[in-house]
């Protein structure tokens, strides 16, 4: 039996009156919203809830949790809800990841304004999510042979083989970028305050191949399931690009 909770949280909307909240050290929990007052999606909230250790708890109230506020506009909301969907799909209920909660909040504040900055922040969060869930291979050495990564050689990230020397024409990262990513992730592991920014900088070095490689990793670990947010974004863009009907 779990009594009332009063904790910092991030609200991850699913349905108008059914949400999931990342409760930091308490993990993800489904909450029923009885009143909408103070309820803000993708913002830091101080929430109070009650209920037992069953599937659903009742959200009693929510208020601004302080700190930076993510000012999202237009297409930036797709990126925010993409992050939400990744968390909901890859994290188990009640599985605590308090540092991932902090990275999520920081990533939201990095979205918008500058496309390069936004893309680097998204890739960094994907890397941290894969690492936190224990499925990201070490990036400083090849997975199968345990040979150190060498600058000047390109490496691919394969779902079932890990980090390997890339084949010709395969999406791949330069060895120096792999080492930079590995160093930033190690800084994250020891809770260095500069780790997230270092990871953003490393991701910005080769955004397109990194995006392709991480997309394949996520697709594999999601069991091949299609992310709804991505599909909605594609459908919306298709509608915007289509000529107006007469």
WODA-V671073 format. One record per residue. N is the residue number from 1. RES is the residue in one small letter. PHI is phi in radians with two decimals (NA if undefined). Layout:
[[N | RES | PHI] [N | RES | PHI]]
//
This chain:
[[1 | x | NA] [2 | x | -1.98] [3 | x | -1.39] [4 | x | -1.05] [5 | x | -1.99] [6 | x | -2.36] [7 | x | -2.49] [8 | x | -1.28] [9 | x | -2.68] [10 | x | -2.04] [11 | x | -1.56] [12 | x | -2.01] [13 | x | -1.10] [14 | x | -2.17] [15 | x | -2.35] [16 | x | -0.87] [17 | x | -2.20] [18 | x | -2.40] [19 | x | -2.24] [20 | x | -2.02] [21 | x | -2.10] [22 | x | -1.46] [23 | x | -1.68] [24 | x | 1.07] [25 | x | -1.22] [26 | x | -1.67] [27 | x | 1.38] [28 | x | -1.45] [29 | x | -2.45] [30 | x | -1.40] [31 | x | -2.22] [32 | x | -1.59] [33 | x | -1.62] [34 | x | -1.53] [35 | x | -2.37] [36 | x | -1.51] [37 | x | -1.03] [38 | x | 1.40] [39 | x | -1.41] [40 | x | -2.29] [41 | x | -1.22] [42 | x | 0.79] [43 | x | -2.33] [44 | x | -1.16] [45 | x | -2.24] [46 | x | -1.80] [47 | x | -2.03] [48 | x | -2.13] [49 | x | -2.42] [50 | x | -2.50] [51 | x | 2.49] [52 | x | -1.70] [53 | x | -1.55] [54 | x | -1.33] [55 | x | -1.26] [56 | x | -2.12] [57 | x | -2.02] [58 | x | -1.68] [59 | x | -1.38] [60 | x | -1.42] [61 | x | -2.81] [62 | x | -2.57] [63 | x | -2.49] [64 | x | -1.00] [65 | x | -1.61] [66 | x | 1.51] [67 | x | 1.47] [68 | x | -1.18] [69 | x | -1.94] [70 | x | -1.35] [71 | x | -1.65] [72 | x | -1.66] [73 | x | -2.45] [74 | x | 0.90] [75 | x | -1.14] [76 | x | -1.09] [77 | x | -1.14] [78 | x | -1.08] [79 | x | -1.11] [80 | x | -1.12] [81 | x | -1.26] [82 | x | -1.10] [83 | x | -1.04] [84 | x | -1.00] [85 | x | -1.15] [86 | x | -1.03] [87 | x | -1.09] [88 | x | -1.17] [89 | x | -1.44] [90 | x | -1.74] [91 | x | -1.72] [92 | x | -1.38] [93 | x | -1.07] [94 | x | 1.23] [95 | x | -1.54] [96 | x | -1.34] [97 | x | -2.46] [98 | x | -1.04] [99 | x | -1.31] [100 | x | -1.19] [101 | x | -1.00] [102 | x | -1.15] [103 | x | -1.15] [104 | x | -1.06] [105 | x | -1.08] [106 | x | -1.16] [107 | x | -1.15] [108 | x | -1.00] [109 | x | -1.30] [110 | x | -1.64] [111 | x | -1.41] [112 | x | 1.60] [113 | x | 1.46] [114 | x | -2.05] [115 | x | -1.10] [116 | x | -1.05] [117 | x | -1.11] [118 | x | -1.12] [119 | x | -1.13] [120 | x | -1.11] [121 | x | -1.14] [122 | x | -1.13] [123 | x | -1.12] [124 | x | -1.10] [125 | x | -1.16] [126 | x | -1.04] [127 | x | -1.08] [128 | x | -1.13] [129 | x | -1.12] [130 | x | -1.11] [131 | x | -1.16] [132 | x | -1.10] [133 | x | -1.57] [134 | x | 1.41] [135 | x | -2.03] [136 | x | -1.54] [137 | x | -1.22] [138 | x | -1.10] [139 | x | -1.78] [140 | x | -1.72] [141 | x | -2.67] [142 | x | -1.21] [143 | x | -1.21] [144 | x | -1.41] [145 | x | -1.77] [146 | x | 1.05] [147 | x | -1.40] [148 | x | -1.08] [149 | x | -1.18] [150 | x | -2.06] [151 | x | -1.07] [152 | x | 1.75] [153 | x | -1.85] [154 | x | -1.77] [155 | x | -2.25] [156 | x | -1.90] [157 | x | -1.95] [158 | x | -1.90] [159 | x | -1.02] [160 | x | -1.79] [161 | x | -2.05] [162 | x | 1.39] [163 | x | -1.49] [164 | x | -2.41] [165 | x | -1.10] [166 | x | -1.31] [167 | x | -1.43] [168 | x | -1.06] [169 | x | 1.43] [170 | x | -1.50] [171 | x | -1.02] [172 | x | -2.71] [173 | x | -1.96] [174 | x | -1.14] [175 | x | -0.95] [176 | x | -1.10] [177 | x | -1.22] [178 | x | -1.01] [179 | x | -1.16] [180 | x | -1.16] [181 | x | -1.11] [182 | x | -1.07] [183 | x | -1.14] [184 | x | -1.16] [185 | x | -1.17] [186 | x | -1.18] [187 | x | -1.07] [188 | x | -1.08] [189 | x | -1.10] [190 | x | -1.70] [191 | x | 1.11] [192 | x | -1.21] [193 | x | -1.13] [194 | x | -1.63] [195 | x | -1.11] [196 | x | -1.15] [197 | x | -1.14] [198 | x | -1.11] [199 | x | -1.19] [200 | x | -1.02] [201 | x | -1.11] [202 | x | -1.15] [203 | x | -1.11] [204 | x | -1.18] [205 | x | -1.15] [206 | x | -2.49] [207 | x | -1.12] [208 | x | -1.14] [209 | x | -1.13] [210 | x | -1.13] [211 | x | -1.07] [212 | x | -1.11] [213 | x | -1.16] [214 | x | -1.24] [215 | x | -1.07] [216 | x | -1.13] [217 | x | -1.08] [218 | x | -1.14] [219 | x | -1.02] [220 | x | -1.13] [221 | x | -1.34] [222 | x | -1.56] [223 | x | 1.24] [224 | x | 1.42] [225 | x | -1.20] [226 | x | -1.39] [227 | x | -1.33] [228 | x | -1.15] [229 | x | -1.06] [230 | x | -1.10] [231 | x | -1.16] [232 | x | -1.11] [233 | x | -1.10] [234 | x | -1.14] [235 | x | -1.12] [236 | x | -1.13] [237 | x | -1.12] [238 | x | -1.12] [239 | x | -1.16] [240 | x | -1.17] [241 | x | -1.45] [242 | x | -1.27] [243 | x | -1.17] [244 | x | -1.11] [245 | x | -1.31] [246 | x | -1.75]]
//
